[in-house]
Amino acid sequence: MNPEQIRKYFLDFSERRFPTIFPRDYSNILLQPSTRIQVLIGPRRVGKTYFFFQIMQELIEKHNISKEQIIYLNFEHPLLSSIQFDDLESLLEIYWSLFSNTLQSTLYFFIDEPQNLMYWERFLRALHDDYAFPIFITGSSSKLLSKEISTHLRGRTLTTFISTLSFKEFLIFKNISPNLTHFSTKEKATILTLIKEYLEFGGFPEVVLNSDFLVKTRILHDLIDLTIYRDLIDRYRIRNTKMIKNLIHFLIRNSCKSISVNKIYNTFRSQGVKIDKNTLYEYFSMLEDVAFIHSLPRFSTKVHQSSTNISKFYLSDTGFLQLFLIDSTTKQLENQVFLELKRRVSNNPIIHLYFWRSSNDWEIDFIITERNIPIQALQVSYSLKDSNTYSRETRSLVKFSEQYPTCELLIITFDEENHPIELKTQKKFKSSKKIQIIPFWKWVIND
């Protein structure tokens, strides 16, 4: 370790002003000292490092923590390149020699890209076990996955998933503060225009902050390339580059569908593409590991059936759809509803998300369960004006509610809203049962 470089790094950070930060929801992150190391995970470029800076500001401004109590270690910084895993005590000695006023204070550690430190897990375990300081860590999925962090740190972690921007966060980034109790005609028109942009280009912060169509598209293309070449090919040493590209393109075109890896294998085989089925399973798992796609299991009261049936899958961002000129507004809407539901349930251990399909192929897009009991069934449809669409969406909900009469029923549209629909099978229920129809903007803003 080079002490002079470390001193310079600490002093530079103490004098550095935080960048301009658009506030995001961090309600699932514990700001007070915790017995667990808090791990922030998520797709690349979702702003995990900026989350760090936001938490630091909150600690200073709202929790009376001085900036000298905050130690930010970015192990991609060249001044930290000389640190070894057993340099922790020397590191603290240097820090306390510079900021002696913190000797009796709790220090908050924010550690970025820990995988660049050899034997990083020993360094973190010592920091956690010997000093019991609050620790926040995040890193690149191309080098360190969340499950690897949990394995190496042996039950010491508490994980929070950071997704692309929610629509509420999207509005903040656009400097829009809607009146949630009443929309004027002009305000509603503005919101609907923004929702169309949100559905088309998604919620990556860098994309949202850019107003140029071509630049937005180039950023999304770059994210695809980073996923292919750094998160997958470099990390897993994949030789069949063409195959992984074909798979990503296939998944983007077929997102929001229930599909098995076996069906993907048969599709490729019919096109003359040669690939081993086990390899395809591995590729699919890799794409989930780096949070490029998310799978959604089928709801069933039978554990075996839930674990073995095919899943639906969704993209980490709807912006990827328009790269392939997929002009499916319902697909964009359904994918964004999934991402919003995932934000709401991901950190609650008793709430789970599924899709449902009956034996005669009636389907419900999303089933939310609490302690394995369905509490809400949601359909997503851009519009219900077509009578066939209306019939298809409502009949599945009616069928499901016959088995689960206490489950709330909901249809999310782009901008259609009606008084709740009375079900035709009222005699099956002890109380009135209705289907609520609500536009996406109202559902996502007023939650």
N, C-alpha and C positions, 0 to 999 in steps of 0.2 A: 504494500500500500504506500502511496506517495502522500504524506501528510500535508504538504503544501497545496497539492491539487484538491484535497478534501476540504481544507480550510477555504480555499477560493470558491469551491462549489457551495459550501454552506453560506458564506458571506454574500455570494451572488444571489442566492435564493432569498436571503433575508432582506435584500434591497430591491428585489424584483416586485413589481406590481402585478397583481393578478390580471389576466386578460379579460376583455369584455365577455361576460357570461350571460347567456339567456337561461333563466332559471328553468329547471326541470324537476319532475316529481321524484323525490328521494324518500318518500314516506316509509319505504321498506328497509331503509338503511339506519342502523343504530348509531347515533352521534355520540352518545354517552359511552364511557368505558365498558367494554364487553369482554366476557371470558372467551369469546371466539374471534378468530381472524376473519375479517369480512372480505369476501372475494366478489369483485364486480366482473361479471362475464357478459358476453354478447357478441354479435357480429362485428367485424372490423368496421371502423369509421362511424360508429354510433355515438362517439363522444365520451368514451369512458374516462379519459384523462381530464376532460373538462368537468366531468362529474366530480373528480377529485378536487378541482379548484373550487367548485361550488360548495362542496362540503367544508373545505377549509375556510371559506368566507363565512359560512354559517356558524362554524365554531367560534370564529373571531367576533362576529357581529352580534350573535344571539346567545352565545354560551360563555362569554367572558374568557375565552381562551386567547392568550397572546400569540402572535405569529411566531415568537421564539419557541413556543411549545410544539410547533408543527415542523416535522422533519420530512421533507419530500426527497425520496431517492429514486431517480430515474436511471436505471441501469443501462440505458442506451446512451447516456451522456458520456462523452470521452473522458471527463475528469474523474469519473467513477470506475473507469476501466481497470484500474490497478487493485481494486478491492478484492479480497479473498473471503471465503466463507467464515474464516476464523478471526476476522478483523473487527468483529462487533465491538469488543471492549475498547479497542483503540479508536474506533469511530466515535463512540460515546465520549471518550476522554477529550477528543478534539472538539466535539460539539460543546461540551460543558466548559472547556477552557475559553471558548468564544462567547458563550451565553451562560455565565455562571448563575444568573438569576433563575435558571430553570432547574437547578440541582435538586430542589425539593418539590418540583412540579411533575405532573403527568405529561409525558411526551406522546404526541400523536404521530404515528408513522404512516406515511403514504408511499407505497412502493410500486413503481411502474416497471414493467418488463423484468421481473425477478429472475426469469429463466436465463438471462444473460450472465448471471453470477453463478460460477461453478459451485455445485453443492448448495444451491440457494435454499433448499428445504432445511438444511441444518442451520443456516443463518436465521431463517424465520422461526424455527422451533426454539432456538436459543433466545431470540428477542421476545417471543411469547412466553416461554416457560420460566426464564430467569428474571425477566423484568416486568412482565405482565402489562406492557404498554398496549393501548389500543392500536390495532394494525389494520390498514386497508390495503388491498393489493389488487392489481389488474395486470393483464398482459395480452400479448398477441396470440390468437388461436393458432397461428402458424407454427408456434414453438411450444405452447403450453396450453393444454385443455383444462377446463374446470374439473373434470373427473380426475385428471392427473394431480391437480393441486390438492384435492380432497384426499387422494391416496397417499401422497407424500407427507401431508400434514396430519394424517391419522386422526380424524374426528375433531380437529381444532377449528374448523372453518364454518362460516355461515355465508351462504351464497345468495347473491342478488343478481337476477337477470336484467341487463340493460338492453332494451329494444330500440328500434328506430323511434322517431318522435310519435307520440300520440297526437290526436287531432288538437287537443287542448294545447299541447306544447307547440305544435305547428302554428297555431294562432299567435302564441307568444313570440315565436321567431319572426312572424309577419307583423308584429306590433299591432295586433288586433285584439281589442278587449270587448267582446260582445256583451250586451245586456242580457243576462241569462233568463230574466223574468219576462222580457218583452222585446220582440224584434220588430223594428219598422220594416216596411216593404223593401226599402233600400238596403238595410242591414241584412235582411234575409237573402237578397240577391247577391250581396257580397259574400256571404257565407257559402252559398251554393257554388259560386265561382271558385272559391278557395277549396271546397271539397272536391270539385272536379280536378283541380291541380293536384291535390293530395292523393286522390285515387290513381292519377296517371303517373305521377313522378315519385310517389312514396314519401318516406319520412327521414331519409338520411340528412343530417343537419347541413352538410356541405351543399347538397342538392337544393334543399329548401331555401337556403340563403342566396342562391344564385337565381337570377331572373332570366338568363339567356337559355333558350330551348336547346341549342347545340351544346352549350357547356354542360347543362344538366345531363344530357344524353352521354356526353364523353365521360363524365364522372361515373355514371352508372356502368358504362363499358369498362372503365378502369377497375371498378370494384369486382366485376365478373372476372377480369384477367388476374387480379390479385388473389381471388378465391382459387382459381385454377392453378396458377403457377406457384404461389407462395404457401397458401393454406393446404393445398393438396399435393401437387407434384413435388415441390421441394420437401415438404414435411414428411410425406409418406413414400418419397422416392418412386413415384409412379412413372413407369416407362411408357405406358399406352396413353399418351397425351390426347390423341384423337378420340379415344373412347370416353375419357372423362369429359371432354367438351361435348360430345354427342349426348352423354347422359344429362349434363346440365341443361342443354338446349331442350331435350325431351321433357325434363321435369318442369321447366318454365312453361312450355306449351301445354302441359297436362296438369298443371297445378289446380287445386280445388277439387280434384277427382279422387275417388277411391280406387286404388290400384295396388297390385302386389308386385314385388320384385320379380316373381315368376312371370307375370304378364309382360313386364318390361323386357325380360330375357327373351321371351317368345317374339315380341315385336322386333327386337334387334336381329334375332335369328332369321325372321322372315325377310328382313332387308339385306341379308347376306353379311351382317356384322358378326364376327366371331368373338365371343367372350365367354369365359367360364362363369357359371352361375354364382359360385361362391365369391368370385372376384366382384361381381355386380353387387352382391350383398355388402361386401366390404366398402365399395365406393359409396353406396347409399348411406351406410353408417357414418362414413367420413363426412359427408355433406351435412348430416345432422350434427355431428360433433362440432363442426366449425360454424354451426347455426346459420347455414345458408338455407336450409329447409327445416320445416317442423312437421312431424307426423302427428296425426290425430287418430287415436284408437276408436274402434267401434264399441258402442255401449252394449253391454249384455250383463245380465245377472249371473251368468255362468262364467266363472273365472277362466276356464279353458277356452271358451269361445272368444272371449275378449282378447286373450293373448295370442291366439293363433290366426284370427281373421285378418283380412287386408285392412289397411289404414288409408285414410285420406291424408294428403300432405299439402302444405302451404309454403309459400316463399317468405323469406324474412323481410321482404319489401316488395310492394306492388310496382315500384319503378322498373323492375326487371322485365315486367310483362311487355311494356311498350318498346323495349329494345328489339323485340321480335314482331312488332306491329300487330300484337294481339289486342284487338279493339273489342274487348269483352267487358263492358261496364259492370255486369253482374259478377263476373269473376274478380274484378278489382274490388268491388264492394264486399264480396264474401271474404276475400283474403284480408281486407282491413278489419272487418268485424272479428275474424279469427285473432288477428294480432292484438286487438283491443281486449278481447276476452282473455287471451293469454296473459296480458299485463295484469288483469284483475285477479286472476286465479293462481298465477305462477308461484306466489310466495305464501299461499295459504294451504297448509298440508291436508286440510279436510275437504277442500273444494277441488273438483276435477272436471275436465272438459272432454267430451266425446262427440261422435256423430252416431246416428241411429239409422238402421235399415231393417225393415221387416222382411219376413220370409217371401213376400210377394213384391219386394223391391221398392216399397214406399220408403222415402228417406227424409230425415230431418237433419239439417246442416249441423246444429250444435245442441248438445244436451249438457247442462251443468248439473252436477250432483254435489250434494253435501252429505258426507258420511255415507256415500254410495247410494243415496236416495235422490232421484231426479227432482230438482226444484225449479228448473226453467228449461223450456224447449224453444229454440229460436230457428226460424227460417230466414233466409236472406234472398230478396228478389228486388231487382232494380225498379220494377214496376209491376203492379197487379192489374193493370187495365185490361190485359188479355184474359178472357174468361178461362181458357185452358190453364194458364199460369196460376190464376186465382184458385182454381179447383185443385190443381196439383199441390200447391203449397199448403192449403188449408186441410185437405183430406189426411195428409200424413200427421198433422198435429192432432186432428180429431181421433185418429186411430191410436196414437200414442197416449192420448189423455184417457182413453178407455181403460188402459192398464194402470196409469198413474194420474188419478183424478185431482190430486193436490198440486200438480206441476203447473207453473205459470206458463202461458203460451204467448209467443210473440213473433211477429213478422217485421223485419227491418227492411225498409225500402229506401230509395234515394230521397224522394220528397213527397211521398204519399202518406196520408194519415186519415184514418176513419175512426168513428166510434167503434169500440170493441165489438167484434162479431159474436153473436150468440151461436153457440154450438147447437146442432140439430138433435143431438142425442141427450137432451137435458135430463130425461128420465133416469139416465145412468148415474147422475150425480146428485148428491144430497143438497148442494147449493149451486147457484148460477155459475156457469163456466163460460169464459169468453176468450177470444183471441184478440190481443191488442196489436194494432198496426201503427208503427211509429217510424218517422223518417230518421235516417242515419244521423243527421246533424243534431237532432234533438236527443237521440239516444246517447250519443257520444259526448255531448257537451254537458248535459244535465245530470250525468251520473255523479 
